[in-house]
Amino acid sequence: MDFEQAMKRLTEISELMGKSDLKLEDSMKLYTEAVELTKKCKEYIKNAELQVQTCLLYTSDAAD
């Protein structure tokens, strides 16, 4: 699952959990899924930041 798919699923989960007709067990499953997706998204962002920093480092070194 890529970043965009994970974010889309998180949006779906948020909408589902906003409904009051969910059973507790279903809410807990969705919450657990959301936690795992959030971890994945944070990792994607962390990796993207490292890639940008690396590019900036190479760009600034090349300019010198």
Secondary structure, DSSP 8 states (H G I E B T S, - for coil): --HHHHHHHHHHHHHHHTSTT--HHHHHHHHHHHHHHHHHHHHHHHHHHHHHHHHHHHHHHHH-
